[in-house]
Amino acid sequence: MKCFVLCGGEGTRLRPYTYSTPKPMLPIAGKTILQYTIENLKRNGITDLVITIGYKKEQIKEFFGNGKDFGVKIEYLEEDTPKGTAGGLLEYKDKIKETFAVVMGDQISNVELKKIVDHHKKQRNVATLALLKNKIPLEYGVVEVRSDGTVEKFVEKPVIQNYINMAIYVFEPKIFDYIKEKDDFSKHVFPKMLEQKEKLGAYTLEDATWFDVGRITDYERLNETMKIMQLVKS
């Protein structure tokens, strides 16, 4: 199965780190972020990779090459200008004939993509999104009030629950019917699918390790945490 790893962004929220280094190549505890992604895909038996590259693409190509040293096969999809998370894949519209996956190259996780693929096929979805169940406990008790101003009930420190889009996707080739140039999956493609009542499924995880390295504080905190974890293991 082919998996697209999206690495074309400029990582503007991680400046000044990304002035000289593309975001997926930033080091965390001795490895680049992208290397963690590739290693997790390999653990799931996914070794046929297409890496989309743009900003400072030479660094990624020079480090990973054809993927042989990392136990995978890598081809590159180069972008001269940003084409969106979905639009950048249009070049493969007529090349993909079977189920494929899309992940981000700036995340670190232990998500078992193989299980998501199995679920996707069983449900016969056109697209399946990995979602992380998120619980936010409030520090205060909450009061529910009726429209006439009388108190209805008290809820002591409730927990608000929602689902985070992990940007880990499994698709059938039909997804290309909904993609236009410069489209983004969450902003454009998925809303179109819902409008057309296409089968868009979810695979929910509750205890997965998943880090979106989006901001300087995220990056620095995760780097230090993983360094400590390595010291403890040694």
C-alpha positions as CSV (number, residue, x, y, z in Angstrom):
1,M,0.0,0.0,0.0
2,K,1.2,3.5,-0.9
3,C,1.4,6.2,1.8
4,F,1.9,9.9,1.1
5,V,3.9,11.8,3.7
6,L,3.3,15.5,3.5
7,C,6.4,17.6,4.1
8,G,6.1,20.6,1.9
9,G,5.2,23.3,4.4
10,E,7.4,26.2,5.5
11,G,6.8,25.7,9.3
12,T,6.4,29.4,9.9
13,R,5.2,28.9,13.5
14,L,8.5,27.2,14.3
15,R,10.7,30.1,13.2
16,P,13.5,30.8,13.9
17,Y,14.3,27.0,13.9
18,T,12.8,26.6,10.4
19,Y,14.7,29.5,8.8
20,S,17.5,27.1,7.9
21,T,15.8,23.7,8.3
22,P,12.5,22.3,7.0
23,K,10.2,21.4,9.8
24,P,10.2,17.6,9.3
25,M,14.0,17.7,9.6
26,L,14.1,19.3,13.0
27,P,15.9,17.0,15.5
28,I,14.2,15.5,18.5
29,A,16.3,13.4,20.8
30,G,18.8,12.6,18.1
31,K,16.4,11.8,15.2
32,T,14.5,14.0,12.8
33,I,10.8,14.3,13.1
34,L,10.3,12.7,9.7
35,Q,12.5,9.7,10.7
36,Y,10.1,8.9,13.6
37,T,7.2,9.0,11.1
38,I,8.9,6.7,8.6
39,E,9.9,4.2,11.4
40,N,6.3,4.0,12.6
41,L,5.0,3.4,9.0
42,K,7.6,0.7,8.6
43,R,6.5,-1.0,11.9
44,N,3.0,-1.1,10.3
45,G,4.3,-2.8,7.2
46,I,3.9,0.3,5.1
47,T,7.1,0.8,3.1
48,D,6.0,2.3,-0.3
49,L,6.2,6.0,0.4
50,V,5.7,9.2,-1.5
51,I,7.1,12.2,0.3
52,T,5.8,15.6,-0.9
53,I,8.5,18.2,-0.6
54,G,8.8,21.9,-1.2
55,Y,10.5,24.2,1.3
56,K,14.2,23.4,1.5
57,K,13.5,20.1,-0.2
58,E,17.1,19.3,-0.8
59,Q,17.8,18.6,2.8
60,I,15.1,15.9,2.9
61,K,16.2,14.3,-0.3
62,E,19.8,14.3,0.7
63,F,19.1,12.7,4.1
64,F,16.6,10.0,3.2
65,G,17.5,9.4,-0.5
66,N,15.6,6.5,-1.9
67,G,14.8,5.2,1.5
68,K,16.9,2.0,1.3
69,D,19.0,2.9,4.4
70,F,15.7,3.2,6.4
71,G,14.1,0.0,5.1
72,V,11.5,1.7,2.9
73,K,11.1,2.8,-0.7
74,I,10.8,6.6,-1.2
75,E,9.8,8.6,-4.2
76,Y,9.4,12.4,-4.1
77,L,6.6,14.6,-5.2
78,E,8.1,18.1,-5.6
79,E,6.1,21.3,-5.2
80,D,7.5,24.6,-6.5
81,T,4.6,26.5,-4.9
82,P,2.3,25.3,-2.1
83,K,-0.6,23.2,-3.5
84,G,-2.5,22.3,-0.3
85,T,-2.6,19.1,1.6
86,A,-5.0,17.5,-1.0
87,G,-4.2,19.5,-4.1
88,G,-0.6,18.4,-4.0
89,L,-1.6,14.8,-4.6
90,L,-3.4,15.5,-7.9
91,E,-0.4,14.4,-9.9
92,Y,-1.2,10.8,-8.8
93,K,-4.9,10.9,-9.7
94,D,-4.5,8.4,-12.5
95,K,-1.7,6.4,-10.9
96,I,-3.5,5.2,-7.7
97,K,-5.7,2.2,-8.3
98,E,-6.1,0.9,-4.7
99,T,-6.4,2.0,-1.1
100,F,-3.8,4.5,0.1
101,A,-2.9,6.5,3.1
102,V,-1.9,10.1,3.9
103,V,0.0,11.2,7.0
104,M,1.9,14.4,8.0
105,G,5.6,14.5,8.2
106,D,5.7,16.8,11.2
107,Q,4.0,14.5,13.7
108,I,5.3,11.8,16.0
109,S,3.0,9.0,17.0
110,N,2.7,5.3,17.7
111,V,-0.6,5.0,15.8
112,E,-1.2,1.6,14.3
113,L,-2.1,2.6,10.8
114,K,-2.6,-1.0,9.8
115,K,-5.6,-1.2,12.1
116,I,-7.1,2.0,10.6
117,V,-6.7,0.5,7.1
118,D,-8.4,-2.7,8.2
119,H,-11.3,-0.8,9.7
120,H,-11.5,1.4,6.6
121,K,-11.8,-1.6,4.3
122,K,-14.3,-3.4,6.5
123,Q,-16.6,-0.3,6.6
124,R,-16.1,0.3,2.9
125,N,-15.4,4.0,3.4
126,V,-14.2,6.3,0.7
127,A,-12.2,8.1,3.4
128,T,-11.4,7.3,7.0
129,L,-10.1,9.8,9.5
130,A,-8.1,8.9,12.6
131,L,-9.5,10.9,15.5
132,L,-8.1,11.3,19.0
133,K,-10.7,11.3,21.8
134,N,-9.9,14.4,23.9
135,K,-11.2,15.1,27.4
136,I,-10.9,18.6,29.0
137,P,-11.8,18.7,32.7
138,L,-13.1,22.1,33.9
139,E,-11.8,23.5,37.1
140,Y,-15.1,24.8,38.3
141,G,-18.6,23.6,38.9
142,V,-21.1,24.5,36.1
143,V,-24.7,25.7,36.7
144,E,-27.4,25.1,34.1
145,V,-30.0,27.9,34.1
146,R,-33.5,27.8,32.5
147,S,-34.6,30.6,30.2
148,D,-36.7,32.1,33.0
149,G,-33.6,32.6,35.2
150,T,-34.2,29.7,37.6
151,V,-31.4,27.2,38.3
152,E,-32.0,23.7,36.7
153,K,-29.0,21.8,38.0
154,F,-25.4,21.8,39.1
155,V,-22.6,19.9,37.4
156,E,-19.4,19.7,39.5
157,K,-16.3,20.1,37.4
158,P,-17.6,18.5,34.2
159,V,-15.4,17.0,31.5
160,I,-15.8,18.4,28.0
161,Q,-15.2,15.7,25.4
162,N,-14.3,16.3,21.7
163,Y,-12.5,14.6,18.9
164,I,-9.2,15.9,17.4
165,N,-8.4,15.3,13.7
166,M,-5.0,13.7,13.8
167,A,-4.5,14.3,10.1
168,I,-3.9,10.6,9.5
169,Y,-6.1,9.5,6.6
170,V,-6.9,6.3,4.6
171,F,-8.5,6.8,1.1
172,E,-9.9,5.0,-1.8
173,P,-9.0,6.4,-5.3
174,K,-12.5,7.9,-5.5
175,I,-11.3,10.7,-3.2
176,F,-9.7,12.3,-6.2
177,D,-13.2,13.1,-7.5
178,Y,-13.4,15.7,-4.7
179,I,-10.0,17.3,-5.0
180,K,-9.2,20.4,-6.9
181,E,-5.9,22.4,-7.2
182,K,-4.8,23.9,-3.9
183,D,-7.5,22.1,-1.9
184,D,-7.0,21.2,1.7
185,F,-8.5,18.0,3.0
186,S,-10.3,19.4,6.1
187,K,-11.2,22.8,4.6
188,H,-12.4,21.7,1.2
189,V,-12.4,18.0,0.4
190,F,-14.2,16.6,3.5
191,P,-17.0,19.2,3.5
192,K,-17.6,18.4,-0.2
193,M,-17.9,14.8,0.6
194,L,-20.4,15.5,3.4
195,E,-22.5,17.6,1.0
196,Q,-22.6,14.7,-1.4
197,K,-23.4,12.3,1.4
198,E,-20.2,10.3,0.5
199,K,-19.1,7.7,3.0
200,L,-16.6,9.5,5.3
201,G,-15.7,7.4,8.3
202,A,-13.8,7.8,11.6
203,Y,-11.5,5.6,13.6
204,T,-11.3,6.8,17.2
205,L,-8.3,6.3,19.5
206,E,-8.3,7.1,23.2
207,D,-4.8,6.3,24.4
208,A,-2.5,6.8,21.4
209,T,0.8,8.6,21.6
210,W,0.5,11.5,19.2
211,F,2.4,14.8,19.1
212,D,1.7,17.5,16.6
213,V,4.9,19.6,16.6
214,G,3.3,22.8,15.6
215,R,4.7,25.5,17.8
216,I,8.0,26.4,19.4
217,T,6.8,25.5,22.8
218,D,5.6,22.1,21.5
219,Y,8.9,21.4,19.9
220,E,11.1,22.4,22.8
221,R,9.0,20.6,25.4
222,L,8.8,17.4,23.3
223,N,12.5,17.4,22.6
224,E,13.4,17.7,26.3
225,T,10.8,15.1,27.3
226,M,12.1,12.5,24.8
227,K,15.7,13.1,25.8
228,I,14.8,12.4,29.4
229,M,12.9,9.2,28.4
230,Q,16.0,8.0,26.5
231,L,18.2,8.6,29.5
232,V,15.8,6.7,31.8
233,K,15.8,3.7,29.3
234,S,19.6,3.7,29.2
